[in-house]
């Protein structure tokens, strides 16, 4: 099934799930105790941590955060590494995750289609002191491409139709350069950021394209690709399921909404390469749903981006 069709069916699935949940209300309609809640796995000793499938080493990248979540909640953390961005959206709607690291655009699509989740922390990367990272436009060194306007007429690698730095912001940048991403290029969806970079470097399937800076910068430094442009992207949200017990939510918010990798290491998280770990996940700052209004506003200006509709 095409991703666009899968996204179109999400709302209907959410209604069915909501109906089933309503049927499970205790007889008599009594209110639950203040700290009652539900867990995605059905096991109160385990939290399911969903992650966006950014690279081939996705779980390795997010393992420090998973370990920290375990430390601050006292629970085992089970990774849910979705096959693709749409699968993570579907899992959040179906109540299959307790905590998740989304991209901003993935969060937008999840909540638009009924996911009962709340963002409470925005991811810091590299040297940035506020949540955010960069969407980087790259080209194969032999392609002759020097500007975004030169992307017209070429095979262009994107990550996913619901990727913030791999499709939404690239679409904005291309349109600003006079290139319609829907009609003026041949899109190739690589699925992951490192796959997009690798295809651009190979120069066969794609002559240019996009990936997040954590993947793009090493490739640029190595001379495998050349940088064409970059845009600052809103920080990726860390979210919790609204179904979790209040005590777990409070632990997550109090310990994870404003922290650094140094704090995490001091708490007992072990990382092999601190510098590399901070490049990917330097820490968090508090955010809420209104922070992602910038994604909603951007979507209104991009009618050709199907996942915005």
C-alpha positions as CSV (number, residue, x, y, z in Angstrom):
1,X,0.0,0.0,0.0
2,X,1.3,3.4,-0.9
3,X,2.2,5.7,2.1
4,X,-0.2,8.3,1.0
5,X,-3.0,5.7,1.1
6,X,-1.8,4.5,4.5
7,X,-1.9,8.0,5.9
8,X,-5.4,8.5,4.5
9,X,-6.6,5.4,6.4
10,X,-5.0,6.4,9.7
11,X,-8.0,8.5,10.9
12,X,-10.4,5.7,10.3
13,X,-8.2,3.3,12.2
14,X,-8.0,5.8,15.1
15,X,-11.8,5.9,15.3
16,X,-12.0,2.1,15.5
17,X,-9.4,2.0,18.2
18,X,-11.2,4.7,20.2
19,X,-14.4,2.7,20.0
20,X,-12.7,-0.4,21.3
21,X,-11.2,1.6,24.1
22,X,-14.7,2.9,25.1
23,X,-16.0,-0.6,25.3
24,X,-13.4,-1.5,27.9
25,X,-14.6,1.1,30.4
26,X,-15.3,-0.6,33.8
27,X,-18.9,-1.4,34.7
28,X,-20.6,1.4,36.4
29,X,-18.3,4.0,34.8
30,X,-16.3,4.5,37.9
31,X,-13.3,7.0,37.6
32,X,-9.8,5.4,37.8
33,X,-7.5,6.2,40.6
34,X,-5.3,9.3,40.1
35,X,-2.2,7.4,39.1
36,X,-3.9,4.6,37.0
37,X,-2.9,4.4,33.4
38,X,-2.0,2.0,30.7
39,X,1.2,0.8,29.1
40,X,1.7,-0.1,25.4
41,X,3.1,-3.5,26.3
42,X,0.5,-4.3,29.0
43,X,3.4,-4.6,31.4
44,X,3.7,-1.9,34.0
45,X,7.4,-2.6,34.4
46,X,8.2,-1.9,30.7
47,X,8.1,1.3,28.6
48,X,8.0,1.0,24.8
49,X,10.2,3.7,23.3
50,X,9.4,4.5,19.6
51,X,12.1,6.0,17.4
52,X,12.0,7.5,13.9
53,X,14.0,5.2,11.6
54,X,16.6,7.9,10.6
55,X,19.6,5.7,9.8
56,X,20.8,2.1,9.7
57,X,22.1,2.6,13.3
58,X,18.9,4.1,14.6
59,X,18.8,2.1,17.9
60,X,22.5,2.7,18.6
61,X,21.9,6.5,18.2
62,X,19.0,6.4,20.6
63,X,20.3,3.9,23.1
64,X,21.7,6.5,25.5
65,X,18.3,8.2,25.7
66,X,16.6,4.8,26.1
67,X,19.0,4.0,29.0
68,X,18.3,7.4,30.6
69,X,14.5,6.8,30.4
70,X,15.1,3.5,32.2
71,X,17.1,5.2,34.9
72,X,14.7,8.0,35.6
73,X,11.5,5.8,35.6
74,X,12.9,2.6,37.1
75,X,11.4,0.6,34.2
76,X,12.8,-1.6,31.4
77,X,12.8,0.2,28.0
78,X,11.8,-1.8,25.0
79,X,12.7,-0.2,21.6
80,X,10.1,0.1,18.9
81,X,12.0,0.9,15.7
82,X,9.4,1.5,13.1
83,X,10.0,0.2,9.5
84,X,9.4,3.7,8.3
85,X,8.0,7.1,9.3
86,X,4.4,6.2,8.5
87,X,4.7,3.0,10.7
88,X,5.7,5.1,13.7
89,X,2.7,7.4,13.1
90,X,0.4,4.4,12.9
91,X,1.9,2.9,16.1
92,X,1.4,6.2,18.0
93,X,-2.3,6.3,17.0
94,X,-2.8,2.6,17.9
95,X,-1.3,3.2,21.4
96,X,1.7,0.9,20.8
97,X,4.3,3.3,22.2
98,X,4.7,4.9,25.6
99,X,7.5,7.4,24.8
100,X,8.8,8.4,21.4
101,X,11.4,10.5,19.6
102,X,9.6,12.0,16.6
103,X,10.5,14.4,13.9
104,X,8.5,17.6,13.9
105,X,6.6,16.7,10.7
106,X,6.0,13.2,11.9
107,X,4.5,14.6,15.1
108,X,2.3,16.9,13.1
109,X,1.0,14.0,11.1
110,X,0.5,11.8,14.1
111,X,-1.6,14.3,16.1
112,X,-3.5,15.4,13.0
113,X,-4.7,11.8,12.6
114,X,-5.6,11.3,16.2
115,X,-2.5,10.2,18.2
116,X,-3.0,10.9,21.9
117,X,0.5,12.1,22.7
118,X,2.1,15.2,24.3
119,X,5.4,16.8,23.3
120,X,7.4,17.9,26.4
121,X,11.1,18.1,25.2
122,X,12.8,19.4,22.1
123,X,16.0,17.8,21.0
124,X,19.3,19.7,21.1
125,X,22.0,18.7,18.6
126,X,25.7,19.6,18.3
127,X,26.5,23.1,19.5
128,X,22.9,24.5,19.3
129,X,21.6,25.9,22.5
130,X,18.0,25.8,21.4
131,X,16.1,22.8,19.9
132,X,16.8,22.3,16.3
133,X,19.1,20.8,13.6
134,X,19.7,21.4,9.9
135,X,18.3,20.1,6.7
136,X,21.2,20.0,4.3
137,X,20.9,20.1,0.5
138,X,23.8,18.1,-1.2
139,X,24.9,17.2,-4.7
140,X,27.3,14.7,-6.2
141,X,30.6,16.5,-6.9
142,X,30.4,15.3,-10.6
143,X,26.8,16.4,-11.2
144,X,27.6,20.0,-12.1
145,X,24.8,21.1,-9.7
146,X,25.8,24.3,-7.8
147,X,22.5,25.8,-6.6
148,X,19.0,24.7,-5.6
149,X,17.7,26.0,-8.9
150,X,20.0,23.5,-10.6
151,X,18.0,20.6,-9.0
152,X,15.3,21.1,-11.7
153,X,15.2,18.2,-14.2
154,X,17.3,15.8,-12.0
155,X,16.7,12.8,-9.9
156,X,16.5,14.1,-6.3
157,X,16.8,12.0,-3.2
158,X,14.5,12.7,-0.3
159,X,14.2,10.7,2.9
160,X,10.4,10.1,3.4
161,X,7.2,12.0,2.6
162,X,6.8,12.7,6.3
163,X,10.4,13.6,7.1
164,X,10.9,17.1,8.4
165,X,14.5,17.7,7.2
166,X,14.3,15.1,4.5
167,X,11.2,16.4,2.7
168,X,9.2,19.2,4.3
169,X,11.9,21.8,4.6
170,X,13.5,20.7,1.3
171,X,10.2,21.3,-0.4
172,X,10.1,24.8,1.1
173,X,13.7,25.5,-0.1
174,X,13.1,24.2,-3.6
175,X,9.9,26.2,-4.1
176,X,11.8,29.3,-2.9
177,X,14.4,28.6,-5.6
178,X,11.7,28.3,-8.2
179,X,11.7,24.5,-8.4
180,X,8.4,22.6,-7.8
181,X,9.3,19.4,-5.9
182,X,6.1,17.8,-7.3
183,X,6.7,18.4,-11.0
184,X,10.2,19.8,-11.7
185,X,12.3,16.9,-10.2
186,X,12.1,13.2,-10.2
187,X,11.8,12.3,-6.5
188,X,13.5,9.2,-5.1
189,X,12.6,8.3,-1.5
190,X,15.5,6.7,0.2
191,X,13.8,5.8,3.4
192,X,16.6,6.9,5.8
193,X,19.0,9.8,5.9
194,X,22.2,7.8,5.5
195,X,20.6,6.0,2.5
196,X,19.8,9.4,0.9
197,X,23.4,10.6,1.4
198,X,24.8,7.3,0.0
199,X,22.7,7.4,-3.1
200,X,23.8,11.0,-3.7
201,X,27.4,10.2,-3.2
202,X,27.1,7.2,-5.6
203,X,25.5,9.5,-8.2
204,X,23.5,6.8,-9.9
205,X,19.9,6.9,-8.5
206,X,20.2,10.5,-7.3
207,X,22.4,13.4,-8.5
208,X,21.4,15.6,-5.5
209,X,19.1,15.5,-2.5
210,X,18.7,16.1,1.2
211,X,19.6,14.7,4.6
212,X,19.9,15.9,8.2
213,X,23.2,17.5,9.2
214,X,24.3,14.6,11.5
215,X,24.6,12.5,8.4
216,X,25.4,15.1,5.8
217,X,28.3,16.9,7.6
218,X,30.7,13.9,7.7
219,X,30.0,13.1,4.1
220,X,30.7,16.8,3.1
221,X,33.9,16.8,5.2
222,X,35.0,13.6,3.4
223,X,34.3,15.1,0.0
224,X,31.8,12.5,-0.9
225,X,29.2,15.2,-1.6
226,X,29.1,19.0,-1.8
227,X,26.9,21.2,0.2
228,X,24.4,23.3,-1.7
229,X,22.3,24.9,1.1
230,X,21.1,24.3,4.7
231,X,18.0,25.3,6.7
232,X,17.4,25.3,10.4
233,X,14.7,22.8,11.3
234,X,12.5,22.9,14.5
235,X,13.8,20.6,17.2
236,X,12.6,17.0,17.1
237,X,10.0,16.4,19.9
238,X,10.1,13.8,22.6
239,X,6.6,12.8,23.4
240,X,4.7,10.7,26.0
241,X,1.5,8.8,25.6
242,X,-1.4,10.5,27.4
243,X,-2.4,7.0,28.6
244,X,0.6,6.6,30.9
245,X,0.2,6.9,34.7
246,X,0.7,10.4,36.0
247,X,3.7,9.2,38.1
248,X,5.5,8.1,35.0
249,X,4.6,11.3,33.0
250,X,5.9,13.4,35.9
251,X,9.2,11.5,36.0
252,X,9.7,12.0,32.3
253,X,8.9,15.7,32.3
254,X,10.8,16.5,35.5
255,X,14.0,14.7,34.4
256,X,14.0,14.7,30.6
257,X,12.5,18.0,29.5
258,X,15.6,20.1,30.4
259,X,18.7,18.0,30.5
260,X,22.1,17.5,28.8
261,X,24.1,14.5,27.7
262,X,26.5,15.3,30.5
263,X,23.6,15.1,33.0
264,X,22.7,11.7,31.4
265,X,26.2,10.4,31.7
266,X,26.4,11.6,35.3
267,X,23.2,9.6,36.0
268,X,24.8,6.4,34.8
269,X,24.3,6.4,31.0
270,X,27.4,4.9,29.2
271,X,28.4,6.2,25.8
272,X,31.4,5.0,23.8
273,X,32.1,8.3,22.1
274,X,30.8,11.4,24.0
275,X,31.6,13.8,21.2
276,X,29.7,11.7,18.6
277,X,26.8,11.2,21.0
278,X,26.4,14.9,21.6
279,X,26.4,15.6,17.9
280,X,23.3,13.4,17.6
281,X,21.7,14.2,21.0
282,X,23.2,17.0,23.1
283,X,20.3,17.3,25.4
284,X,16.8,18.8,25.6
285,X,14.9,22.0,26.3
286,X,11.1,22.2,27.2
287,X,8.6,22.5,24.4
288,X,4.9,22.1,24.1
289,X,2.4,21.6,21.2
290,X,2.4,25.3,20.3
291,X,6.1,25.1,19.4
292,X,5.1,23.0,16.4
293,X,2.6,25.6,15.1
294,X,5.5,26.6,12.8
295,X,5.1,23.2,11.1
296,X,1.4,23.7,10.8
297,X,1.9,27.2,9.3
298,X,4.5,25.9,6.9
299,X,2.2,23.1,5.7
300,X,-0.5,25.7,4.9
301,X,2.0,27.3,2.5
302,X,2.9,24.0,0.8
303,X,-0.3,22.6,-0.8
304,X,1.8,20.4,-3.1
305,X,3.1,18.4,-0.1
306,X,0.5,15.6,0.2
307,X,1.3,14.7,3.8
308,X,0.4,18.3,4.8
309,X,-3.2,18.0,3.6
